[in-house]
Amino acid sequence: MRSNMYNRDIKALIFDWGDTVMRDFPEKSGPMAYWDRVEWIPGVERILEKFYKKYMMVIATNAGASDTKDMIKALERIGAGKYFQYFFSSKDLGYQKPDPRFFTSIASHIGVLPENCVMIGNIYETDISGAKASGMLTIFFNERNINAFFPDADFVIKSFDQFSDFFSEQEENQR
């Protein structure tokens, strides 16, 4: 399975929002844009800076309290909005993760085949399994170091320091 994934022409990186790009504080309620405190997930800003000129950058969420406008406001509070060309919420798409239609709808909106997208997310069952079912490559951000088998994850990282490893391996295998 791994060797076939490196033969794909990756065009878009799709990031989950809460606890993948921005910290989701469980004690907070309402839209993140209006929380008194917002912050980056450690290391993700460096990754976005490195890759946003090379790939289409997408952020997609199931966030129940926030629509796409609220998500953009929250991202702008930490300076993350500039890295993304596309923003999607389940409220606006009409589908929720892990429904594969959530992911195929995003791919269709940005004009890319699902197999040319990489989904990066922190919740295996919704972010990774749903994206894999739609045909996307997947990177499971396992920050909580869950010890389990993740068959739908093409790559598992525990910190964003490991993120570039996936792309280094891919570039080596395409030579």
C-alpha positions as CSV (number, residue, x, y, z in Angstrom):
1,M,0.0,0.0,0.0
2,R,2.7,2.5,0.9
3,S,4.6,2.3,-2.4
4,N,1.4,3.2,-4.4
5,M,0.7,6.2,-2.3
6,Y,4.0,7.8,-3.3
7,N,3.0,7.7,-7.0
8,R,0.3,10.2,-6.5
9,D,0.4,13.8,-7.6
10,I,-0.5,15.7,-4.5
11,K,-2.1,19.0,-5.1
12,A,-3.9,19.9,-1.9
13,L,-3.3,19.6,1.8
14,I,-6.5,19.5,3.9
15,F,-6.1,20.3,7.6
16,D,-8.7,19.6,10.3
17,W,-9.1,22.7,12.4
18,G,-9.5,22.0,16.2
19,D,-6.5,20.3,17.8
20,T,-4.8,20.1,14.4
21,V,-4.1,23.7,13.6
22,M,-5.6,25.5,16.6
23,R,-5.9,24.3,20.2
24,D,-9.4,23.3,21.1
25,F,-9.9,24.0,24.8
26,P,-12.7,21.7,26.1
27,E,-13.7,24.1,28.8
28,K,-14.6,26.8,26.2
29,S,-18.0,27.0,24.5
30,G,-19.4,28.9,21.5
31,P,-17.4,29.9,18.4
32,M,-13.6,29.8,18.9
33,A,-13.4,33.2,17.2
34,Y,-14.8,34.8,20.4
35,W,-12.9,32.8,23.0
36,D,-10.7,34.9,25.3
37,R,-7.7,32.7,24.5
38,V,-6.7,31.0,21.2
39,E,-3.4,29.4,20.2
40,W,-1.5,27.4,17.6
41,I,-0.8,23.7,17.9
42,P,3.0,23.5,18.4
43,G,4.9,23.3,15.2
44,V,2.0,23.6,12.7
45,E,2.8,27.3,11.8
46,R,6.2,26.3,10.6
47,I,4.7,23.5,8.4
48,L,2.1,25.9,7.0
49,E,4.8,28.4,6.2
50,K,6.9,25.7,4.4
51,F,4.1,24.2,2.3
52,Y,1.5,26.9,1.6
53,K,3.2,28.1,-1.6
54,K,3.6,24.6,-3.0
55,Y,0.1,23.1,-2.4
56,M,-3.5,24.3,-2.3
57,M,-4.1,24.7,1.4
58,V,-7.5,23.8,2.8
59,I,-9.0,23.9,6.3
60,A,-12.1,21.8,7.1
61,T,-14.0,21.2,10.2
62,N,-17.1,19.7,11.8
63,A,-17.0,22.4,14.5
64,G,-20.6,22.5,15.7
65,A,-20.4,26.0,17.2
66,S,-18.6,27.7,14.3
67,D,-19.5,28.2,10.7
68,T,-16.9,29.0,8.0
69,K,-17.0,32.7,8.8
70,D,-16.3,32.1,12.5
71,M,-13.5,29.7,11.7
72,I,-11.8,32.3,9.5
73,K,-12.1,34.9,12.2
74,A,-10.5,32.5,14.7
75,L,-7.7,31.6,12.3
76,E,-7.0,35.3,11.7
77,R,-6.6,35.9,15.4
78,I,-3.4,33.9,15.3
79,G,-2.3,34.9,11.8
80,A,-3.2,31.5,10.2
81,G,-5.8,32.7,7.7
82,K,-3.1,33.7,5.2
83,Y,-1.9,30.2,4.8
84,F,-5.2,28.8,3.5
85,Q,-6.9,29.4,0.2
86,Y,-10.1,27.4,1.0
87,F,-12.2,27.1,4.2
88,F,-15.0,24.6,4.8
89,S,-17.3,23.7,7.7
90,S,-19.8,20.9,7.9
91,K,-22.4,23.5,8.6
92,D,-21.9,25.0,5.2
93,L,-21.1,21.8,3.2
94,G,-24.2,19.9,4.4
95,Y,-22.1,16.8,5.3
96,Q,-20.1,15.9,8.4
97,K,-16.9,13.9,8.8
98,P,-16.6,10.9,8.6
99,D,-19.1,10.9,5.7
100,P,-16.9,10.5,2.6
101,R,-19.2,13.1,0.9
102,F,-17.7,15.7,3.2
103,F,-14.3,15.0,1.7
104,T,-15.3,14.5,-1.9
105,S,-17.4,17.7,-1.8
106,I,-14.3,19.6,-0.7
107,A,-12.2,18.0,-3.5
108,S,-14.9,18.9,-6.0
109,H,-15.1,22.5,-4.7
110,I,-11.4,23.0,-5.1
111,G,-11.2,21.2,-8.5
112,V,-9.0,18.3,-7.4
113,L,-9.5,14.6,-7.4
114,P,-9.7,13.1,-3.8
115,E,-6.6,10.9,-4.6
116,N,-4.6,14.1,-5.1
117,C,-5.4,15.3,-1.6
118,V,-3.8,14.6,1.8
119,M,-6.1,14.9,4.8
120,I,-4.3,15.8,8.1
121,G,-6.3,15.4,11.3
122,N,-6.2,14.4,14.9
123,I,-9.3,12.2,15.3
124,Y,-8.8,8.9,13.6
125,E,-12.5,7.8,13.2
126,T,-13.7,11.1,11.7
127,D,-10.7,12.8,10.0
128,I,-8.7,9.8,8.8
129,S,-11.2,7.0,8.2
130,G,-13.6,9.2,6.4
131,A,-10.9,10.7,4.2
132,K,-9.5,7.3,3.4
133,A,-12.9,6.1,2.3
134,S,-13.1,9.0,-0.1
135,G,-9.8,8.1,-1.7
136,M,-7.5,10.6,0.0
137,L,-4.1,10.0,1.5
138,T,-4.1,10.5,5.2
139,I,-1.8,11.7,8.0
140,F,-3.0,11.0,11.5
141,F,-1.8,13.6,14.0
142,N,-1.6,11.4,17.0
143,E,-0.5,14.1,19.5
144,R,-2.1,12.2,22.4
145,N,0.1,9.2,21.6
146,I,-2.8,6.7,21.4
147,N,-1.3,3.2,21.2
148,A,-3.5,1.4,18.6
149,F,-3.5,0.1,15.1
150,F,-4.5,2.8,12.5
151,P,-5.0,0.9,9.2
152,D,-6.6,3.9,7.4
153,A,-3.6,6.2,8.2
154,D,-1.0,6.3,5.5
155,F,1.3,8.1,7.9
156,V,1.1,8.7,11.7
157,I,2.9,11.6,13.4
158,K,3.0,12.6,17.1
159,S,4.3,16.1,16.4
160,F,4.5,18.4,13.5
161,D,8.2,18.0,13.6
162,Q,7.6,14.7,11.8
163,F,5.3,16.1,9.1
164,S,8.0,16.9,6.6
165,D,9.2,13.3,6.8
166,F,6.1,12.2,4.8
167,F,6.9,14.6,2.0
168,S,10.6,13.8,2.0
169,E,9.7,10.1,1.6
170,Q,7.3,10.9,-1.2
171,E,9.8,13.0,-3.1
172,E,12.5,10.3,-2.8
173,N,10.1,7.7,-4.1
174,Q,9.0,9.8,-7.1
175,R,12.6,10.1,-8.3
